[in-house]
Amino acid sequence: MLIKKFKSHMGESRYDWLYSVHHFSFAEYYDSNNLGIGPLRVINDDIIAPHTGFETHPHKNMEILTYILKGVITHKDSINNESKKVAKGSVQYMSAGSGVSHSEFNEEDESVEIAQIWIIPNKMDYEPNYGQVDFKWEDRVNKFLLIASGEKEAPIKINQNINIFALYLEKDKKIKFSPKKGFGYYIAFFEGETEIDGLLGKRYEAIMGDEEIEIKSLENSHMLIFEIKKNN
């Protein structure tokens, strides 16, 4: 059975420099019934004002990915990565392991929009690692782009049994998604309006389930699909 998650079942933060919608409990938003899906702990849909951003802060034992929806973000960290710029459609990732500090800043003159993803790893205190992949935009247009995985061959290797796909579906296009046996999925929407087996999804909403589905775009639509091993 498919389940739709509305914005009203998510958290929200508003600051002068940041607007953020939290798919799961995060920061001042806490709901004991909304702590994540298995090891998928955070999906934050962030809009960051020009010349502002996340100052240097620490992480430990977490797989962290930043998917750029619009604009350019600049990354710096404590493991000698300085002024790494990541643009729309690309992904930066950081396996925090035993500990790392980093900042993510919008140094540009326009707002930047990003999806922040945190995943609890299946091992602890490993050596920290950082990287970025500049995916071609067309590789996700009307097809699934596997951006990260812990159990398939993917450009980004994560320490967990999750597969992350990006999809940009042009208006009136259809595509079927069939999860791997023993896996379910969480689909987070970031642009447009989409219909999945009679349920509508738009930005700040999500749909989850474990059966084969047909995804139809009512408008040009952008989404991330998290395929998650059950009982993980």
NUBAKOL-121925 format. One line per 10 residues: number of its first residue (from 1); their letters; for each residue x, y, z of N, C-alpha, C. Coordinates in Angstrom, 1 decimal. Example, Ala and Ser with C-alpha at 12.3 -4.5 7.8 and 13.67 -1.06 7.14 Angstrom:
1	AS	13.2,-5.7,7.8,12.3,-4.5,7.8,13.2,-3.3,7.8 ~ 12.8,-2.2,7.1,13.7,-1.1,7.1,12.9,0.0,7.9 $
This chain:
1	MLIKKFKSHM	0.8,-1.2,0.0,0.0,0.0,0.0,0.9,1.3,0.0 ~ 0.5,2.2,-0.8,1.2,3.5,-0.9,0.7,4.4,0.2 ~ 1.7,5.2,0.8,1.3,6.1,1.8,1.9,7.5,1.4 ~ 1.0,8.5,1.4,1.5,9.9,1.1,1.8,10.6,2.3 ~ 2.8,11.4,2.3,3.3,12.2,3.4,3.1,13.7,3.0 ~ 2.3,14.4,3.8,2.1,15.8,3.4,3.1,16.7,4.2 ~ 3.2,18.0,3.7,4.1,18.9,4.4,3.7,19.1,5.8 ~ 2.4,19.0,6.1,1.9,19.2,7.5,2.5,18.1,8.5 ~ 3.0,17.0,7.9,3.7,16.0,8.7,5.2,16.1,8.7 ~ 5.7,17.3,8.3,7.1,17.5,8.3,7.4,18.7,9.2 $
11	GESRYDWLYS	8.7,19.0,9.4,9.1,20.1,10.2,9.5,21.3,9.3 ~ 9.7,22.5,9.9,10.0,23.7,9.1,10.8,24.6,10.0 ~ 11.9,25.2,9.3,12.7,26.2,10.0,12.7,27.4,9.1 ~ 12.6,28.6,9.7,12.7,29.9,9.0,13.6,30.8,9.7 ~ 14.7,31.2,8.9,15.6,32.2,9.4,15.8,33.3,8.3 ~ 16.5,34.3,8.7,16.7,35.4,7.6,17.5,34.8,6.5 ~ 18.3,33.8,6.7,19.2,33.3,5.7,18.8,31.9,5.1 ~ 17.9,31.2,5.8,17.5,29.8,5.5,16.1,29.6,5.6 ~ 15.5,28.9,4.6,14.2,28.2,4.8,14.4,26.7,4.5 ~ 13.9,25.9,5.5,14.2,24.5,5.4,13.0,23.7,5.8 $
21	VHHFSFAEYY	12.6,22.7,5.0,11.6,21.8,5.3,12.2,20.4,5.7 ~ 11.9,19.9,6.8,12.5,18.6,7.3,11.6,17.5,7.1 ~ 11.9,16.5,6.3,11.1,15.3,6.1,11.0,14.5,7.4 ~ 12.0,14.5,8.2,12.1,13.8,9.4,12.5,14.7,10.6 ~ 12.4,14.2,11.8,12.8,15.0,13.0,14.2,15.6,12.8 ~ 14.3,16.9,13.1,15.6,17.6,12.9,15.5,18.9,13.6 ~ 16.7,19.2,14.3,16.8,20.5,15.0,15.7,20.7,16.0 ~ 15.0,21.8,15.9,13.9,22.1,16.9,12.6,21.3,16.6 ~ 12.6,20.7,15.4,11.4,19.8,15.1,11.6,18.4,15.6 ~ 10.7,17.9,16.4,10.9,16.5,16.9,9.5,15.9,17.0 $
31	DSNNLGIGPL	9.4,14.7,16.3,8.2,13.9,16.4,8.7,12.5,16.5 ~ 8.3,11.8,17.6,8.8,10.5,17.9,8.3,9.5,16.9 ~ 7.3,9.8,16.1,6.7,9.0,15.1,7.3,9.3,13.7 ~ 8.3,10.2,13.7,8.8,10.7,12.4,10.4,10.9,12.5 ~ 11.0,9.8,12.8,12.5,9.8,13.1,13.3,9.3,11.9 ~ 12.6,9.0,10.8,13.3,8.5,9.6,12.7,7.2,9.1 ~ 13.3,6.7,8.1,12.9,5.4,7.5,14.1,4.5,7.6 ~ 14.1,3.5,8.5,15.3,2.7,8.7,16.5,3.6,9.0 ~ 17.6,3.4,8.2,18.8,4.2,8.5,18.8,5.6,7.8 ~ 17.7,5.9,7.0,17.6,7.2,6.3,17.1,8.1,7.4 $
41	RVINDDIIAP	18.0,9.0,7.9,17.7,9.8,9.1,17.3,11.2,8.7 ~ 17.8,11.8,7.7,17.5,13.2,7.4,17.3,13.4,5.9 ~ 16.2,14.1,5.5,16.1,14.8,4.2,15.6,16.2,4.5 ~ 16.5,17.2,4.2,16.1,18.6,4.4,16.1,19.2,3.1 ~ 15.0,19.9,2.8,14.9,20.7,1.5,15.2,22.1,1.9 ~ 16.4,22.6,1.5,16.9,23.9,2.0,17.0,24.9,0.9 ~ 16.6,26.2,1.2,16.8,27.3,0.4,17.7,28.3,1.2 ~ 18.9,28.5,0.6,19.9,29.3,1.3,20.1,30.7,0.6 ~ 20.0,31.7,1.4,20.1,33.1,0.8,21.5,33.3,0.3 ~ 21.7,34.3,-0.6,23.1,34.6,-1.1,24.0,35.1,0.0 $
51	HTGFETHPHK	25.3,34.7,-0.1,26.3,35.1,0.8,26.1,34.7,2.2 ~ 25.4,33.5,2.4,25.2,33.0,3.7,25.4,31.5,3.7 ~ 25.2,30.8,4.8,25.3,29.3,4.7,25.6,28.7,6.1 ~ 25.9,27.4,6.1,26.2,26.7,7.3,27.7,26.9,7.7 ~ 27.9,27.5,8.8,29.3,27.7,9.3,29.9,26.4,9.7 ~ 31.1,26.4,9.9,31.8,25.1,10.2,31.2,24.4,11.5 ~ 30.9,23.1,11.3,30.3,22.4,12.3,30.7,20.9,12.2 ~ 30.7,20.1,13.3,31.2,18.7,13.2,30.1,17.7,12.9 ~ 30.6,16.6,12.4,29.8,15.4,12.1,30.6,14.2,12.5 ~ 29.9,13.1,12.9,30.6,11.8,13.2,29.6,10.7,12.9 $
61	NMEILTYILK	30.2,9.6,12.3,29.4,8.4,12.1,28.1,8.7,11.4 ~ 28.2,9.3,10.2,27.1,9.6,9.4,27.5,9.7,7.9 ~ 26.7,9.2,7.0,26.9,9.4,5.6,26.1,10.6,5.2 ~ 26.7,11.6,4.6,26.1,12.9,4.3,26.2,13.2,2.8 ~ 25.1,13.4,2.2,25.1,13.8,0.8,24.3,15.1,0.6 ~ 24.8,16.0,-0.3,24.2,17.2,-0.6,23.9,17.2,-2.1 ~ 22.6,17.2,-2.5,22.2,17.2,-3.9,21.8,18.6,-4.3 ~ 22.4,19.1,-5.3,22.2,20.5,-5.6,21.0,20.6,-6.6 ~ 19.9,21.3,-6.1,18.7,21.5,-6.9,18.8,22.8,-7.8 ~ 19.5,23.8,-7.2,19.6,25.1,-7.9,20.8,25.8,-7.4 $
71	GVITHKDSIN	21.5,26.5,-8.3,22.7,27.3,-7.8,23.9,26.5,-7.6 ~ 24.8,27.1,-6.8,26.1,26.6,-6.5,26.4,26.6,-5.0 ~ 26.9,25.6,-4.4,27.3,25.6,-3.0,28.8,25.4,-2.9 ~ 29.4,26.0,-1.9,30.9,25.8,-1.7,31.1,25.1,-0.4 ~ 32.0,24.1,-0.5,32.3,23.2,0.6,33.7,23.4,1.1 ~ 33.9,23.4,2.4,35.2,23.4,3.0,35.2,22.4,4.2 ~ 36.3,21.7,4.5,36.3,20.8,5.6,37.6,20.7,6.3 ~ 37.7,19.8,7.3,38.9,19.7,8.1,39.8,18.6,7.6 ~ 39.5,18.0,6.4,40.3,17.0,5.8,40.9,17.5,4.5 ~ 41.2,18.8,4.5,42.0,19.4,3.4,41.2,19.6,2.1 $
81	NESKKVAKGS	39.9,19.8,2.2,39.1,20.1,1.0,38.7,21.6,1.1 ~ 39.2,22.4,0.3,39.0,23.9,0.4,38.3,24.4,-0.9 ~ 37.2,25.2,-0.7,36.5,25.9,-1.7,36.1,24.9,-2.9 ~ 35.5,23.8,-2.5,35.0,22.9,-3.5,33.6,23.3,-3.9 ~ 33.4,23.8,-5.2,32.1,24.3,-5.6,31.4,23.1,-6.3 ~ 30.1,23.0,-6.0,29.2,22.0,-6.5,28.0,22.7,-7.1 ~ 27.7,22.4,-8.4,26.6,23.1,-9.1,25.4,22.2,-9.3 ~ 24.3,22.8,-9.8,23.0,22.1,-10.0,23.2,20.7,-10.6 ~ 22.5,19.7,-10.1,22.5,18.4,-10.6,23.6,17.5,-10.1 ~ 24.6,18.1,-9.4,25.7,17.4,-8.9,25.6,17.1,-7.4 $
91	VQYMSAGSGV	26.4,16.2,-6.9,26.3,15.8,-5.5,27.7,15.8,-4.9 ~ 27.7,16.4,-3.6,28.9,16.2,-2.8,28.5,15.2,-1.7 ~ 29.5,14.4,-1.3,29.2,13.4,-0.2,30.4,13.4,0.8 ~ 30.0,13.1,2.0,31.0,13.0,3.0,30.7,11.9,4.0 ~ 31.6,10.9,4.1,31.5,9.9,5.0,32.2,10.3,6.3 ~ 31.4,10.7,7.3,32.0,11.4,8.5,32.9,10.5,9.4 ~ 32.5,9.2,9.5,33.3,8.3,10.2,33.7,8.7,11.6 ~ 35.0,8.7,11.8,35.5,9.0,13.2,35.4,10.5,13.5 ~ 35.1,11.3,12.5,34.8,12.7,12.8,35.4,13.7,11.8 ~ 34.6,14.7,11.4,35.1,15.7,10.5,34.3,16.9,10.7 $
101	SHSEFNEEDE	34.8,18.1,10.4,34.1,19.4,10.5,34.0,19.9,9.1 ~ 32.9,20.6,8.7,32.8,21.2,7.4,31.9,22.4,7.4 ~ 31.9,23.1,6.3,31.0,24.2,6.1,30.4,24.1,4.7 ~ 29.2,24.6,4.5,28.5,24.7,3.2,28.0,26.1,3.1 ~ 28.5,26.8,2.1,28.2,28.2,2.0,27.8,28.6,0.6 ~ 26.8,29.5,0.5,26.4,30.1,-0.7,27.2,31.4,-1.0 ~ 28.2,31.3,-1.8,29.0,32.5,-2.0,28.5,33.3,-3.2 ~ 27.4,32.8,-3.8,26.9,33.5,-5.0,25.9,34.6,-4.7 ~ 25.4,35.3,-5.8,24.5,36.4,-5.7,23.0,36.0,-5.7 ~ 22.8,34.7,-5.9,21.4,34.2,-6.0,21.2,33.1,-5.0 $
111	SVEIAQIWII	20.0,32.8,-4.6,19.7,31.7,-3.6,20.2,30.4,-4.2 ~ 20.5,29.5,-3.3,20.8,28.1,-3.7,19.8,27.2,-3.0 ~ 19.5,26.1,-3.7,18.5,25.1,-3.2,19.2,23.8,-3.2 ~ 19.1,23.1,-2.1,19.8,21.8,-1.9,18.9,20.8,-1.2 ~ 19.1,19.5,-1.4,18.6,18.5,-0.6,19.7,17.9,0.3 ~ 19.6,18.1,1.6,20.6,17.5,2.5,20.1,16.1,3.0 ~ 21.0,15.2,2.9,20.6,13.8,3.2,21.6,13.2,4.2 ~ 21.1,12.7,5.3,21.9,12.0,6.2,21.5,10.5,6.4 ~ 22.5,9.6,6.4,22.2,8.2,6.5,23.1,7.6,7.6 ~ 22.5,6.9,8.5,23.2,6.2,9.5,24.0,5.1,8.9 $
121	PNKMDYEPNY	25.3,5.0,9.1,26.1,4.0,8.4,26.0,2.6,9.1 ~ 26.5,1.6,8.4,26.4,0.2,9.0,27.7,-0.2,9.6 ~ 28.6,0.8,9.8,29.9,0.6,10.6,30.2,1.9,11.2 ~ 31.1,1.9,12.2,31.4,3.1,13.0,32.9,3.4,12.9 ~ 33.2,4.7,13.1,34.5,5.2,13.3,35.5,4.9,12.2 ~ 35.0,4.8,11.0,35.9,4.6,9.8,36.6,5.9,9.5 ~ 37.6,5.9,8.6,38.3,7.1,8.2,37.4,8.0,7.4 ~ 37.3,9.3,7.7,36.5,10.2,7.0,36.9,10.3,5.5 ~ 35.9,10.6,4.7,36.2,10.7,3.3,35.2,11.8,2.7 ~ 35.7,12.5,1.6,34.9,13.5,0.9,35.1,13.3,-0.6 $
131	GQVDFKWEDR	34.0,13.6,-1.3,34.1,13.6,-2.8,32.9,14.3,-3.4 ~ 33.0,14.6,-4.7,31.8,15.1,-5.4,31.8,14.5,-6.8 ~ 30.6,14.4,-7.3,30.4,13.9,-8.6,29.5,14.9,-9.4 ~ 30.0,15.3,-10.6,29.3,16.2,-11.4,28.6,15.5,-12.5 ~ 27.4,15.1,-12.1,26.6,14.3,-13.1,26.1,15.1,-14.2 ~ 26.0,14.5,-15.4,25.3,15.2,-16.5,23.8,15.3,-16.3 ~ 23.3,16.5,-16.5,21.8,16.7,-16.2,21.0,15.7,-17.0 ~ 21.3,15.4,-18.3,20.5,14.6,-19.1,20.4,13.1,-18.7 ~ 21.4,12.7,-17.8,21.4,11.3,-17.3,20.2,11.0,-16.4 ~ 19.5,12.0,-15.9,18.3,11.7,-15.1,17.0,12.1,-15.7 $
141	VNKFLLIASG	17.1,12.6,-17.0,15.9,13.1,-17.7,15.1,11.9,-18.3 ~ 13.9,11.6,-17.7,13.1,10.5,-18.1,13.7,9.1,-17.9 ~ 14.6,9.1,-17.0,15.2,7.8,-16.6,15.8,7.9,-15.2 ~ 16.0,6.8,-14.6,16.6,6.8,-13.2,18.1,6.9,-13.2 ~ 18.6,7.8,-12.5,20.1,8.0,-12.4,20.5,7.5,-11.0 ~ 21.2,6.4,-10.9,21.7,5.9,-9.6,22.8,6.7,-9.2 ~ 22.7,7.5,-8.1,23.7,8.4,-7.7,24.6,7.9,-6.6 ~ 23.9,7.0,-5.7,24.7,6.5,-4.6,24.1,5.2,-4.2 ~ 25.0,4.3,-3.6,24.5,3.0,-3.2,25.5,2.3,-2.3 ~ 25.0,1.5,-1.4,25.9,0.7,-0.6,25.9,-0.8,-1.0 $
151	EKEAPIKINQ	25.1,-1.1,-2.1,25.1,-2.5,-2.5,25.1,-2.7,-4.0 ~ 25.1,-1.6,-4.7,25.2,-1.7,-6.2,26.4,-0.9,-6.6 ~ 26.9,-1.1,-7.9,27.9,-0.3,-8.4,27.3,1.1,-8.7 ~ 27.9,2.1,-8.1,27.4,3.5,-8.2,28.5,4.5,-8.1 ~ 28.3,5.7,-8.7,29.4,6.7,-8.6,29.8,7.1,-7.2 ~ 28.8,7.0,-6.3,29.1,7.3,-4.9,28.8,6.1,-4.1 ~ 29.8,5.6,-3.3,29.7,4.4,-2.5,29.4,4.9,-1.0 ~ 28.3,4.4,-0.5,27.9,4.7,0.9,27.9,3.5,1.7 ~ 28.1,3.6,3.0,28.2,2.5,4.0,26.8,2.2,4.5 ~ 25.9,1.7,3.6,24.6,1.4,4.1,23.8,0.7,2.9 $
161	NINIFALYLE	22.8,-0.1,3.2,22.0,-0.8,2.2,20.9,0.1,1.7 ~ 21.2,1.2,1.1,20.3,2.2,0.5,20.8,2.5,-1.0 ~ 19.8,2.6,-1.9,20.1,3.0,-3.2,19.4,4.3,-3.5 ~ 20.1,5.3,-4.0,19.5,6.7,-4.2,19.5,7.0,-5.7 ~ 18.3,7.2,-6.2,18.1,7.5,-7.6,17.6,9.0,-7.8 ~ 18.0,9.7,-8.8,17.5,11.0,-9.2,16.6,10.7,-10.4 ~ 15.5,11.5,-10.5,14.7,11.4,-11.7,14.1,12.8,-12.0 ~ 14.3,13.2,-13.3,13.6,14.4,-13.8,12.7,14.0,-14.9 ~ 11.4,14.0,-14.6,10.5,13.4,-15.6,9.7,14.6,-16.3 ~ 9.9,14.7,-17.6,9.3,15.7,-18.4,7.7,15.6,-18.4 $
171	KDKKIKFSPK	7.0,16.7,-18.6,5.6,16.7,-18.5,5.0,15.6,-19.4 ~ 4.0,14.9,-18.8,3.2,13.9,-19.5,4.0,12.6,-19.8 ~ 5.2,12.5,-19.3,6.0,11.2,-19.4,5.6,10.2,-18.3 ~ 5.8,9.0,-18.6,5.5,7.9,-17.6,6.8,7.0,-17.5 ~ 6.9,6.4,-16.3,8.0,5.5,-16.1,7.7,4.6,-14.9 ~ 8.0,3.3,-15.0,7.7,2.4,-13.9,8.9,2.2,-13.0 ~ 8.7,2.1,-11.7,9.7,1.8,-10.8,9.3,0.5,-10.0 ~ 10.2,-0.5,-10.0,10.0,-1.7,-9.3,11.1,-1.9,-8.3 ~ 10.8,-1.9,-7.0,11.9,-2.0,-6.0,12.5,-3.4,-6.0 ~ 13.7,-3.5,-5.6,14.4,-4.7,-5.5,13.7,-5.6,-4.4 $
181	KGFGYYIAFF	13.6,-6.9,-4.5,13.0,-7.7,-3.6,13.6,-7.5,-2.2 ~ 12.7,-7.3,-1.2,13.2,-7.0,0.2,13.4,-5.6,0.5 ~ 13.1,-4.7,-0.5,13.4,-3.3,-0.3,12.0,-2.5,-0.5 ~ 11.9,-1.4,0.2,10.8,-0.4,0.0,11.4,0.9,-0.5 ~ 10.6,1.9,-0.6,11.1,3.2,-1.2,10.4,4.4,-0.5 ~ 11.1,5.5,-0.5,10.6,6.8,-0.1,11.0,7.8,-1.2 ~ 9.9,8.4,-1.8,10.1,9.3,-2.9,9.9,10.7,-2.4 ~ 10.9,11.6,-2.5,10.8,13.0,-2.0,10.7,13.8,-3.3 ~ 9.7,14.7,-3.3,9.5,15.6,-4.5,10.1,16.9,-4.3 ~ 10.7,17.5,-5.4,11.4,18.8,-5.3,10.9,19.8,-6.3 $
191	EGETEIDGLL	10.2,19.3,-7.3,9.7,20.2,-8.4,8.5,19.6,-9.1 ~ 7.6,20.4,-9.5,6.5,19.9,-10.4,5.4,19.2,-9.6 ~ 4.5,18.6,-10.4,3.4,17.7,-9.8,3.5,16.4,-10.5 ~ 3.4,15.3,-9.7,3.5,14.0,-10.2,2.4,13.1,-9.7 ~ 1.9,12.2,-10.5,0.9,11.2,-10.1,1.5,9.8,-10.0 ~ 1.3,9.2,-8.9,1.8,7.8,-8.7,0.6,7.0,-8.3 ~ 0.1,6.1,-9.2,-1.0,5.2,-8.9,-2.2,6.0,-8.2 ~ -2.5,7.1,-8.7,-3.7,7.9,-8.2,-3.3,8.9,-7.1 ~ -2.1,8.8,-6.5,-1.7,9.8,-5.5,-0.9,10.9,-6.2 ~ -1.2,12.2,-5.8,-0.4,13.3,-6.3,0.7,13.7,-5.4 $
201	GKRYEAIMGD	1.8,14.0,-5.9,3.0,14.5,-5.1,3.6,15.7,-5.7 ~ 3.9,16.7,-4.8,4.6,17.9,-5.2,5.6,18.3,-4.1 ~ 6.3,19.4,-4.4,7.4,19.8,-3.5,6.9,19.8,-2.0 ~ 7.7,19.4,-1.1,7.5,19.3,0.3,6.5,18.2,0.6 ~ 6.4,17.2,-0.3,5.6,16.0,0.0,6.4,14.8,-0.4 ~ 5.9,13.6,0.0,6.6,12.3,-0.2,5.6,11.2,-0.4 ~ 6.0,10.2,-1.0,5.2,8.9,-1.1,6.1,7.8,-0.8 ~ 5.6,6.8,0.0,6.4,5.6,0.3,5.6,4.4,0.1 ~ 6.3,3.3,-0.2,5.6,2.0,-0.4,6.6,0.9,-0.7 ~ 6.2,-0.2,-1.2,7.1,-1.3,-1.6,6.6,-2.1,-2.8 $
211	EEIEIKSLEN	5.6,-1.6,-3.5,5.1,-2.3,-4.7,5.6,-1.6,-5.9 ~ 5.4,-2.3,-7.1,5.8,-1.6,-8.3,4.8,-0.5,-8.6 ~ 5.3,0.6,-9.1,4.5,1.8,-9.4,4.8,2.4,-10.8 ~ 3.8,3.1,-11.2,4.0,3.9,-12.4,4.0,5.4,-12.0 ~ 5.0,6.1,-12.4,5.2,7.5,-12.1,4.8,8.3,-13.4 ~ 3.9,9.2,-13.2,3.4,10.1,-14.3,3.6,11.5,-14.0 ~ 4.3,12.3,-14.8,4.5,13.7,-14.5,3.3,14.5,-15.1 ~ 2.7,15.3,-14.3,1.7,16.3,-14.8,2.3,17.6,-15.2 ~ 3.5,17.8,-14.7,4.4,19.0,-15.0,5.8,18.4,-15.1 ~ 6.7,19.2,-15.6,8.1,18.8,-15.4,8.4,18.5,-13.9 $
221	SHMLIFEIKK	8.9,17.4,-13.6,9.0,17.0,-12.1,10.3,16.4,-11.8 ~ 10.8,16.8,-10.6,12.1,16.4,-10.1,12.0,15.7,-8.8 ~ 12.6,14.6,-8.6,12.4,13.8,-7.4,13.7,13.0,-7.1 ~ 13.8,12.6,-5.8,14.8,11.6,-5.4,14.1,10.4,-4.9 ~ 14.5,9.2,-5.2,14.0,7.9,-4.8,15.0,7.2,-3.9 ~ 14.6,6.9,-2.7,15.4,6.2,-1.8,14.9,4.8,-1.7 ~ 15.7,3.8,-2.2,15.3,2.4,-2.1,16.0,1.8,-0.9 ~ 15.3,1.4,0.1,15.8,1.1,1.4,15.5,-0.4,1.7 ~ 16.5,-1.1,2.2,16.3,-2.5,2.6,15.4,-2.6,3.8 ~ 14.4,-3.4,3.8,13.5,-3.6,4.9,14.2,-4.2,6.1 $
231	NN	13.7,-3.9,7.3,14.3,-4.4,8.5,15.8,-4.2,8.6 ~ 16.2,-3.0,8.1,17.6,-2.7,8.1,18.1,-2.2,9.5 $
